[in-house]
Amino acid sequence: MFDYQFLLEVLIGGLLSGVMYSLVAIGFVLIYKTSGVLNFAQGAMLLFAALTFVSLVERGTSFVVALAATLAVMIALGIAVERAVLRPLVNQPPITLFMATLGLSYIIEGAAQLLWGTQVHGLDIGVSDIPFDVGGVFISRFDLFAAAVAGSLVALFTLFFRYTRTGLSFRAVADDQFAALAVGLRLPRVWAAVWTAAGIVALVAGLLWGARLGVQFSLSLVVLKALPVLVLGGFDSIAGAIVGGLLIGATEKLAEVYVGPLFGGGIEAWAAYVVALALLLVRPSGLFGQKLVERV
Amino acid sequence: MTTIISSKRSFFFPEIVATCLIAVVAIGAVPLVGSDYLMDAVLTPFLALALAAVGLNLLTGYAGQVSLGSAAFLAVGAYAAYNFSLRLPALPLLLDLVLAGTIAAAVGIMFGLPSLRLRGFYLAVSTLAAQFFVQWALTKFGWFSNDNPSGVIDAPVLRIGSVTFTSAAGRYLFSLGVVTVATLLTLRLLRSQTGRNFIAVRDHEVAAKVIGVPVLRTKLLAFGLSSFLIGVAGVLWAFAYLRTVEPAGFNLDRSFQILFIIIIGGLASLRGAFVGAAFIVVFPLLLSRVGAALLGSLFDSGVLEMSQRIVIGTLIITFLIAEPRGLIALWDRGWARLRAASGKAIET
């Protein structure tokens, strides 16, 4: 007898944990859309934000002040990255920029832990993890909260991209850098703003992931979970990041429960990659990614 | 990336003399004069990493396919050689080495298949699949490590015919021999049509296809050859350097380390792979000495690791900004300047 209720529970758990992946993936998409860079340092930024926040709180700062301070730090980081890394590397091939973000992730990880230490911090953001019982299916309250945060973040970004000048300039730059320059947009300023936005996303994702896993070095490895999501959804689509996250989250959990035992478990490390790869063979730029036009 | 070859040879320091000098020092002087520490902890890992970097350079530097899964192929090579020596003890070690490389090449081609449809970042991410899958498989299935509970393998004695290489000097010389032969073969390959195909695919895939380069075959060949070399390097890493390895040692950080070697040393340069490997091996040792001397007891291993990360990250970015062609370009420029200066000195 197949247990459908259990299947439903696994599926919902998977979808909700997928939202957490989407949160990380959105940060990547923002930067990729506007500067064509796959920002490997997103995970390090996430760690840095969470670690800064938690260390401030542990030192007796109030929640709001710590949040504001961390926000300020992330904004400063975004501006600094544009100054020190992006500006000198303008017009370099994307792969060079990618390697630069690899270097950046090493710097940020090292600095974060040198500053705040390497021990594990617990983080309580005031959301208890008592499961709801909806018709016999248990749903985690924390996961629902995370999904709500992710949803409002996406809504905010959508409004921002559609109705603000900065948002419009983001879209212009994403569309065509040269044309954007030609109409007088200041690329450096746009990039600094984008990295700041990605920093804010990192802060939100860092707090949620930190509350879930504890704030420690392994937090920066969350990128590795977000990468298949990106591949699946396409690197340049926020909607793709959400759909990709949901798909990866659900298949990962289902595979772990129903396929995992065949291999002796522990397949979640690579199952997501296999799903993403299989899809890529059919659609080489993901579900929602822009098609590449090739010319000689 | 063009290489300018000057037809006029200067009398200052002919390259052949330099090569001979390096050979004499590497084969003759080092094992005689060098301490065990130098050979064990510096030179042997340097050789293994240099060979891995040569392999990755073939794929990334020459054929333009970025891979983030190099450590997986190191692991495949090491575990394959271990199983060949364990299960088929009659086979000579050198054959094990070649067979291990071949297995790594086969795995590499399998994980290179996505490159036929993907490029750029999509490909880079898909190579991560190799990284996680191989590490998982080696830990999960006891067969690979002869049922060791944590997947640890112990290296057999290095032996060719009746000669064994057990001392630090012996293992160093063994690695030196393997790395030299493999590098010379790679050099030969790069100067053939295949090597030019690699570069054509890197520089412009569509244009390469138009002029008749078999793009798909070239890409798979690049993945295969690169994984072969990295697999052999993995055997050296496991058998000649560490001698006891576990799957966790071949993690993502190791993959990045090899990628950093070719960035710092210089993409699409075999010499760059060696210079970069030397840098990556020596630099942490130097940093720990300098740090300990400057900061004393404040400089514990945690601080060391973190400051290493910061400095390496900074160096990567600095190199990408200041000299995208790596240390080897700096070296060549300095060398050319020295030559020009000495040429003038002879003329006057």
Chai-1 contact restraints between the chains, C-beta under 6 A:
chainA,res_idxA,chainB,res_idxB,connection_type,confidence,min_distance_angstrom,max_distance_angstrom,comment,restraint_id
A,L38,B,F121,contact,1.0,0.0,6.0,A-B,restraint_1
A,V85,B,I317,contact,1.0,0.0,6.0,A-B,restraint_2
A,P88,B,I321,contact,1.0,0.0,6.0,A-B,restraint_3
A,I95,B,V66,contact,1.0,0.0,6.0,A-B,restraint_4
A,T96,B,L320,contact,1.0,0.0,6.0,A-B,restraint_5
A,M99,B,I263,contact,1.0,0.0,6.0,A-B,restraint_6
A,A100,B,I317,contact,1.0,0.0,6.0,A-B,restraint_7
A,A100,B,L320,contact,1.0,0.0,6.0,A-B,restraint_8
A,G103,B,G313,contact,1.0,0.0,6.0,A-B,restraint_9
A,G103,B,I316,contact,1.0,0.0,6.0,A-B,restraint_10
A,G103,B,I317,contact,1.0,0.0,6.0,A-B,restraint_11
A,Y106,B,R309,contact,1.0,0.0,6.0,A-B,restraint_12
A,Y106,B,I312,contact,1.0,0.0,6.0,A-B,restraint_13
A,Y106,B,G313,contact,1.0,0.0,6.0,A-B,restraint_14
A,I107,B,I310,contact,1.0,0.0,6.0,A-B,restraint_15
A,I107,B,G313,contact,1.0,0.0,6.0,A-B,restraint_16
A,I107,B,T314,contact,1.0,0.0,6.0,A-B,restraint_17
A,E109,B,R309,contact,1.0,0.0,6.0,A-B,restraint_18
A,G110,B,M306,contact,1.0,0.0,6.0,A-B,restraint_19
A,G110,B,R309,contact,1.0,0.0,6.0,A-B,restraint_20
A,G110,B,I310,contact,1.0,0.0,6.0,A-B,restraint_21
A,A111,B,I310,contact,1.0,0.0,6.0,A-B,restraint_22
A,Q113,B,M306,contact,1.0,0.0,6.0,A-B,restraint_23
A,L114,B,M306,contact,1.0,0.0,6.0,A-B,restraint_24
A,T118,B,G302,contact,1.0,0.0,6.0,A-B,restraint_25
A,L227,B,V125,contact,1.0,0.0,6.0,A-B,restraint_26
A,V231,B,Y122,contact,1.0,0.0,6.0,A-B,restraint_27
A,V231,B,V125,contact,1.0,0.0,6.0,A-B,restraint_28
A,G264,B,K140,contact,1.0,0.0,6.0,A-B,restraint_29
A,A269,B,F132,contact,1.0,0.0,6.0,A-B,restraint_30
A,A269,B,W136,contact,1.0,0.0,6.0,A-B,restraint_31
A,W270,B,A129,contact,1.0,0.0,6.0,A-B,restraint_32
A,W270,B,F132,contact,1.0,0.0,6.0,A-B,restraint_33
A,W270,B,F133,contact,1.0,0.0,6.0,A-B,restraint_34
A,W270,B,W136,contact,1.0,0.0,6.0,A-B,restraint_35
A,Y273,B,A129,contact,1.0,0.0,6.0,A-B,restraint_36
A,L277,B,P114,contact,1.0,0.0,6.0,A-B,restraint_37
A,L277,B,S126,contact,1.0,0.0,6.0,A-B,restraint_38
A,L277,B,A129,contact,1.0,0.0,6.0,A-B,restraint_39
A,L280,B,L118,contact,1.0,0.0,6.0,A-B,restraint_40
A,L281,B,R117,contact,1.0,0.0,6.0,A-B,restraint_41
A,P284,B,R117,contact,1.0,0.0,6.0,A-B,restraint_42
A,P284,B,L118,contact,1.0,0.0,6.0,A-B,restraint_43
A,E294,B,V206,contact,1.0,0.0,6.0,A-B,restraint_44
A,V296,B,V206,contact,1.0,0.0,6.0,A-B,restraint_45
A,V296,B,A207,contact,1.0,0.0,6.0,A-B,restraint_46
